[in-house]
Amino acid sequence: MEFEKLKKDELKVLSDAQAEETELGIRQELAKLRMDIFSEKGKHTGKVRSLKKNLASILTFKSERKQAKGNP
């Protein structure tokens, strides 16, 4: 899955397991990019920013879904 180009409509059709898997993938990609930037292998600041936005969207989506189910 292309983590950098997620759209809100795509998030709505994800199951809980797929949302978890996507969140984990984004977190791993962010960690890898941070290490690349730290070790000066690359400058991917724009990619980091878009991944962080997608991660925030997924976390918001999961939180909304959890509240809708009635689990605070």
Backbone as a printed PyTorch tensor [residue, N CA C, xyz], in Angstrom:
tensor([[[  0.8490,  -1.1780,   0.0000],
         [  0.0000,   0.0000,   0.0000],
         [  0.8950,   1.2410,   0.0000]],

        [[  0.4730,   2.2190,  -0.7420],
         [  1.2100,   3.4730,  -0.8230],
         [  0.8080,   4.3420,   0.3620]],

        [[  1.6740,   4.4240,   1.3760],
         [  1.3410,   5.1360,   2.6040],
         [  1.3540,   6.6410,   2.4210]],

        [[  2.0920,   7.0970,   1.4270],
         [  2.2550,   8.5280,   1.2430],
         [  1.0280,   9.1810,   0.6090]],

        [[  0.1980,   8.3870,  -0.0650],
         [ -0.9120,   8.9480,  -0.8250],
         [ -2.2740,   8.4330,  -0.3690]],

        [[ -2.4800,   8.3080,   0.9240],
         [ -3.7750,   7.8550,   1.4320],
         [ -4.7930,   8.9830,   1.3650]],

        [[ -6.0270,   8.6230,   1.0680],
         [ -7.1040,   9.5990,   1.0230],
         [ -8.1420,   9.2320,   2.0620]],

        [[ -8.9100,  10.2200,   2.4720],
         [ -9.9210,  10.0040,   3.5150],
         [-10.9250,   8.9280,   3.1120]],

        [[-11.2980,   8.8940,   1.8420],
         [-12.2540,   7.8870,   1.3760],
         [-11.6830,   6.4810,   1.5070]],

        [[-10.3790,   6.3510,   1.2800],
         [ -9.7330,   5.0470,   1.4070],
         [ -9.7210,   4.5860,   2.8580]],

        [[ -9.5910,   5.5220,   3.7840],
         [ -9.5620,   5.1700,   5.2040],
         [-10.9100,   4.6360,   5.6740]],

        [[-11.9830,   5.1780,   5.1280],
         [-13.3190,   4.7900,   5.5800],
         [-13.6570,   3.3480,   5.2410]],

        [[-13.0580,   2.8070,   4.1990],
         [-13.3750,   1.4330,   3.8120],
         [-12.4240,   0.4110,   4.4450]],

        [[-11.4300,   0.8760,   5.1830],
         [-10.5030,  -0.0490,   5.8380],
         [-11.1700,  -0.7200,   7.0290]],

        [[-10.8890,  -1.9870,   7.2100],
         [-11.3530,  -2.6770,   8.4110],
         [-10.4250,  -2.2950,   9.5620]],

        [[-10.7820,  -2.7060,  10.7680],
         [ -9.9450,  -2.3880,  11.9220],
         [ -8.5580,  -3.0080,  11.7780]],

        [[ -8.5090,  -4.2350,  11.2870],
         [ -7.2170,  -4.9090,  11.1220],
         [ -6.3660,  -4.2180,  10.0580]],

        [[ -6.9920,  -3.7950,   8.9800],
         [ -6.2560,  -3.1030,   7.9320],
         [ -5.7590,  -1.7450,   8.4160]],

        [[ -6.5600,  -1.0650,   9.2410],
         [ -6.1380,   0.2260,   9.7970],
         [ -4.9310,   0.0340,  10.7050]],

        [[ -4.9460,  -1.0270,  11.5170],
         [ -3.8070,  -1.3280,  12.3780],
         [ -2.5530,  -1.6130,  11.5500]],

        [[ -2.7270,  -2.3990,  10.4940],
         [ -1.6110,  -2.7560,   9.6300],
         [ -1.0480,  -1.5170,   8.9290]],

        [[ -1.9240,  -0.6360,   8.4790],
         [ -1.4980,   0.5930,   7.8200],
         [ -0.7700,   1.5040,   8.7990]],

        [[ -1.2980,   1.6050,  10.0180],
         [ -0.6370,   2.4230,  11.0470],
         [  0.7700,   1.8980,  11.3240]],

        [[  0.8950,   0.5980,  11.4730],
         [  2.1970,  -0.0020,  11.7340],
         [  3.1600,   0.2490,  10.5780]],

        [[  2.6750,   0.1110,   9.3530],
         [  3.5090,   0.3460,   8.1780],
         [  4.0090,   1.7850,   8.1070]],

        [[  3.1220,   2.7330,   8.4090],
         [  3.5180,   4.1440,   8.3870],
         [  4.5470,   4.4180,   9.4690]],

        [[  4.3240,   3.8660,  10.6570],
         [  5.2950,   4.0770,  11.7450],
         [  6.6720,   3.5060,  11.3870]],

        [[  6.6970,   2.3540,  10.7460],
         [  7.9650,   1.7570,  10.3320],
         [  8.6420,   2.6020,   9.2570]],

        [[  7.8670,   3.0850,   8.3070],
         [  8.4090,   3.9280,   7.2380],
         [  8.9710,   5.2350,   7.8080]],

        [[  8.2570,   5.8200,   8.7770],
         [  8.7470,   7.0410,   9.4190],
         [ 10.0640,   6.7970,  10.1530]],

        [[ 10.1390,   5.6890,  10.8560],
         [ 11.3720,   5.3690,  11.5820],
         [ 12.5430,   5.2060,  10.6160]],

        [[ 12.2880,   4.5420,   9.4980],
         [ 13.3390,   4.3310,   8.5030],
         [ 13.7920,   5.6700,   7.9030]],

        [[ 12.8350,   6.5360,   7.5870],
         [ 13.1860,   7.8330,   7.0220],
         [ 13.9320,   8.7060,   8.0150]],

        [[ 13.5320,   8.6440,   9.2780],
         [ 14.2420,   9.4230,  10.3020],
         [ 15.6960,   8.9740,  10.4180]],

        [[ 15.9130,   7.6700,  10.3400],
         [ 17.2870,   7.1660,  10.4120],
         [ 18.0790,   7.5810,   9.1760]],

        [[ 17.4490,   7.5770,   8.0050],
         [ 18.1180,   8.0200,   6.7880],
         [ 18.5050,   9.4920,   6.8840]],

        [[ 17.6040,  10.3040,   7.4030],
         [ 17.8990,  11.7320,   7.5520],
         [ 19.0050,  11.9340,   8.5830]],

        [[ 18.9400,  11.1880,   9.6770],
         [ 19.9480,  11.3100,  10.7230],
         [ 21.3270,  10.8960,  10.2170]],

        [[ 21.3770,   9.8410,   9.4180],
         [ 22.6570,   9.3590,   8.9080],
         [ 23.0490,  10.0560,   7.5980]],

        [[ 22.2550,  11.0580,   7.2040],
         [ 22.5290,  11.8910,   6.0330],
         [ 22.5350,  11.1040,   4.7250]],

        [[ 21.7220,  10.0650,   4.6500],
         [ 21.6060,   9.3080,   3.4090],
         [ 20.6120,   9.9560,   2.4570]],

        [[ 19.7460,  10.7620,   2.9900],
         [ 18.7460,  11.3740,   2.1290],
         [ 18.0060,  12.4860,   2.8280]],

        [[ 17.3840,  13.3070,   2.0540],
         [ 16.5930,  14.4200,   2.5870],
         [ 15.1460,  14.2140,   2.1540]],

        [[ 14.3750,  13.5680,   2.9920],
         [ 12.9890,  13.2350,   2.6630],
         [ 12.0290,  13.9700,   3.5890]],

        [[ 12.2690,  15.2540,   3.8130],
         [ 11.4370,  15.9720,   4.7700],
         [  9.9930,  16.0830,   4.2940]],

        [[  9.7690,  16.2380,   3.0110],
         [  8.4080,  16.3150,   2.4940],
         [  7.6630,  15.0070,   2.6670]],

        [[  8.3480,  13.9070,   2.4600],
         [  7.7460,  12.5930,   2.6210],
         [  7.4080,  12.3360,   4.0840]],

        [[  8.2870,  12.7760,   4.9800],
         [  8.0470,  12.6190,   6.4180],
         [  6.7840,  13.3790,   6.8020]],

        [[  6.6580,  14.5760,   6.2960],
         [  5.4930,  15.3980,   6.6340],
         [  4.1910,  14.7370,   6.1700]],

        [[  4.1760,  14.2270,   4.9350],
         [  2.9550,  13.6010,   4.4390],
         [  2.6480,  12.3100,   5.1950]],

        [[  3.6780,  11.5500,   5.5750],
         [  3.4560,  10.3350,   6.3580],
         [  2.8860,  10.6630,   7.7370]],

        [[  3.3770,  11.7320,   8.3480],
         [  2.8640,  12.1300,   9.6550],
         [  1.3990,  12.5600,   9.5660]],

        [[  1.0500,  13.2430,   8.4850],
         [ -0.3480,  13.6430,   8.2980],
         [ -1.2350,  12.4170,   8.1150]],

        [[ -0.7630,  11.4530,   7.3360],
         [ -1.5390,  10.2330,   7.1330],
         [ -1.6840,   9.4500,   8.4260]],

        [[ -0.6300,   9.4140,   9.2310],
         [ -0.6950,   8.7290,  10.5200],
         [ -1.7340,   9.3960,  11.4150]],

        [[ -1.7430,  10.7200,  11.4410],
         [ -2.7320,  11.4390,  12.2400],
         [ -4.1420,  11.1510,  11.7490]],

        [[ -4.3230,  11.0650,  10.4440],
         [ -5.6470,  10.7560,   9.8880],
         [ -6.1070,   9.3690,  10.3020]],

        [[ -5.1930,   8.4150,  10.2540],
         [ -5.5460,   7.0460,  10.6430],
         [ -5.8980,   6.9790,  12.1180]],

        [[ -5.1220,   7.6420,  12.9610],
         [ -5.4010,   7.6220,  14.3930],
         [ -6.7420,   8.2960,  14.6960]],

        [[ -7.0430,   9.3800,  13.9960],
         [ -8.3260,  10.0550,  14.1650],
         [ -9.4640,   9.1470,  13.7170]],

        [[ -9.2860,   8.5180,  12.5800],
         [-10.2910,   7.5980,  12.0550],
         [-10.5420,   6.4580,  13.0430]],

        [[ -9.4760,   5.8800,  13.5920],
         [ -9.6360,   4.7820,  14.5420],
         [-10.3470,   5.2540,  15.8060]],

        [[-10.0230,   6.4470,  16.2590],
         [-10.6540,   6.9920,  17.4540],
         [-12.1470,   7.2420,  17.2230]],

        [[-12.4860,   7.8070,  16.0720],
         [-13.8930,   8.0470,  15.7470],
         [-14.6710,   6.7470,  15.6470]],

        [[-14.0660,   5.7500,  15.0320],
         [-14.7300,   4.4630,  14.8890],
         [-14.9450,   3.8140,  16.2670]],

        [[-13.9450,   3.9620,  17.1350],
         [-14.0370,   3.3900,  18.4840],
         [-15.1580,   4.0780,  19.2750]],

        [[-15.2660,   5.4040,  19.1590],
         [-16.3160,   6.1260,  19.8540],
         [-17.6930,   5.7890,  19.3000]],

        [[-17.7640,   5.5520,  18.0010],
         [-19.0500,   5.2200,  17.3920],
         [-19.5530,   3.8580,  17.8780]],

        [[-18.6220,   2.9670,  18.1800],
         [-18.9920,   1.6550,  18.6900],
         [-19.4240,   1.7200,  20.1530]],

        [[-19.1070,   2.8300,  20.8220],
         [-19.4830,   2.9970,  22.2090],
         [-18.3940,   2.6440,  23.1970]],

        [[-17.1730,   2.4940,  22.7080],
         [-16.0360,   2.2040,  23.5920],
         [-15.2300,   3.4850,  23.7850]],

        [[-15.3050,   4.0890,  24.9560],
         [-14.5730,   5.3540,  25.1660],
         [-13.0760,   5.1680,  25.2050]]])
